[in-house]
Amino acid sequence: MRKTQREKKQTVRNSRTEKHEEYGSEIHTENKRQNNRNQKNNKR
C-alpha cells in the first residue's frame, strides 16, 4: 500500500524530532525557532 502525502509528512516529522533529540543542544533549538520565524515572515 502506498503512503498518502499526510503520512509521508508525518514520517519525516517524526524522523526530524528523533534527530533533534539526538542533538539535544540549545543552539539547535534556537536555530529551529529562528527558521520557523523566518518561514512565517516569508509567507507574507
N, C-alpha and C positions, 0 to 999 in steps of 0.2 A: 504493500500500500504506500502511496506517495504522501509526503507530508504537505500540509497546507502552508501557505505563507505565514500564517499566525504561529503555527507550530515551529516552523523554521526560526522565526524571530525569537521565540521563547527559548529554543535550544541555544541560540547564540548568546542571548542574555544570560542564561544560566552559566555557560562556559566563561563568560566575562566576569561574572561575580566570583566564580571559583578562582580565576586568575587573580582577581582583585584581593581576595583573601590571602592568597599566597604572598603577594607583595606586602600587604598589611602596613604599608608605610603612609605616614601623614602626607608626605609630598604627593603621592599618587592620588590620594583622596582630594587634595586641594586642586590638583590638575583636573581631575574629573569634574569638580564643581565649576571650575573656570570654563571648561569645554561646554558644559551644559548651559552656562550663562551665555557664552558666545553663540551657541546654536540658536538659543531663543532670540537673541538680538538679530541674528542673520535672517531669521524667518520674516521679520518685518519688512 
